[in-house]
Amino acid sequence: MDEHDEIIVLGQINGLHGVRGWVKVFSDTAPRENILTYKSWLIRQPGKQWQPIAITTGRRQGKGVVAHLQGYDDRETARLLIGSEIAVYRHELATLEQDEYYWTDLQGLTVTTIDGHKLGIVDHLFATGANDVVVVNGDRERLIPFLQGQTIINIDLQSGTMQVDWDPDF
């Protein structure tokens, strides 16, 4: 698959909002409403293939996001979308500044300490109130704060490595 065709998951439809077909969206973008900057999404309902769908409108709603999708104009039709993943093609993502990364690009990197001790592989990341956290699976699971220049010393996407300042016993 060409990098331009790579599909990047940005969120999930996780509920209904109102009676006119609006859906609640869990967004992995920062800020959450950035998921609405894409004019269309790829939607994959559980057990089905990716399908393009146009966003007619959307907005931030409290701590979440709600959207109306073309062709889903009532609550019962929109209910079919609950549990669907939301994605876009990689080439649609914004270009990042140096030392900025999409989480998807960090998954699978080999993590080593500054002393060369291999800790494992980046499984995923998650956000907390204070900072993002890297989940590293190796001989055991480690949760490492994603603090560039402090715990995260170097990221080399070309070689597939992340160097951390972290005690292997912790």
N, C-alpha and C positions, 0 to 999 in steps of 0.2 A: 504494500500500500504506500503510495506517495505521501510525503509529509503533509502536502496540501489537502489530501483527502482524509487525514487522520481525524477521528472524531474525539472531541474533548468534552467530557461530561461536566456540566456547570451546576446542576441542581436536580431537583425532583418536584413533581407535582404531588402535594401531600394533603390536599383538602379542597373543599368548595367554599366559595364566598358569595353569598346572596343567591338569587334565583335566576339570574340572567346569564348563567354560563361562566362566570368568573371562577378562577381557580386560585388556591393558595399555592405559593411556590417557595420551596426551601432552596435558597441560593447559596452556592459556595463562592460567589464573587465578592470582592471587597471594593466598595461598599455593596451590600446585598442587592440594591436596585440596579447595579451595573448589568445584571442579567437582562434587563429590559432594553439595553442599548442595541441589541441585535434585533433586526427587523423580522427575522424568522429563526426558528429553532428546529432542531431535529428532535423528534419525540420517539421514544421507544416504550411502548406499553409492554407490561410483563409478558414474555413469551412471543413477542412479535419483532418485526424488523424496524429499523429506523425510518421515520417518515418526516418529511419537511412540513412545517406548519407556520403560518404567518401569525404574528402578534398584532392584534388590532389596537390594543392599548394596555397600559399597566401602570402601577404606582406602588410606592412604599405604603404599607398599611401597618402601623404600629412598628413592631420589631421585624416584621416580615414583608413579603411582597405579594401582590395579587395581580393577576393578568387575565385578559380576555383574549381568547384565541379564535381565529377565523373558523367559522363553521360550527362552533360550540356555543349556541345561543340560549340554552336552557340548562337548568341544574342537572337533569337526568342525563343529557348528552355529555355534559362536562364530567359527570361522575365516572365515565369510562376512562378518563385520563388519570385518575388517582393512582399513584404508584409509578407513573411513567417517569423515566429519566429524561432530562433536558440536556441537549448538547449542541455544539456548533463545530464547524470544521476548524482545524488549527489555524489555517490562513486567515480566519476572521478575527482571531485574537489580537489585541493591541500589542504593538511592539514595546518591549520592556527596556528600561534603562539598565545600564551596567549594574551588576549586583542585585538585580531583581529577578525573581524566578516564579514560574507557575508551579504550583505544588505537583502537578502531574509530571513535570520534568525532573523533580527530585526523587520521585518514587523509583525504587530499583537501584539507586546509587549505593556503592559500597562505602561503608562508614569506617574510618580508621581514626585512632587517636593521633596526637602530634608525635607520639613515640612509636607509631607504626603498628599498634595493636589493633587487629581487626575486630570491630564490635558487631558487625552484621550488615544487613541491607535495610534501606529505608522502605518501610511498609506503607506508611501514610503519614499525614500531618493532620493536626487539628488545632483549632483556635481556642484560646482561653481568654479570660479578661485581661491578663497581663501581657501575654506573648503567645506566639504560635509554638507548637510542640512537635518535634520529629519523633515518630515511633520507629525504633530500630529493632529488627528481629535478628537475633544471632543465637548464641548459646542460651540467651534469655531475652526477654523483651526489655528494652530501655526507653525511657522517655527523656528526651534531651531538648531543653529550651532552644528555640530557633532565634538566637541572638547573634547576628553577624558581627564578627570582630571580637566576640566574647567566647561563647561556646562553639559557634560555627566559625572556623578559621578560614577554610577554603572550600569552594565548590568548583569542580571541574567537570562540566557536562560532557566534554569531549572524551575524557578518560573514564567517566562514570564513577567519580569518587567525591566523597565529602570528608574533609578533615575536621575533627572536632577536638576541643580542649575539654576532655571528659575523663574522669577516673574510671577505668574498666571495671573496678570493683563496685561501682555505684550503680 
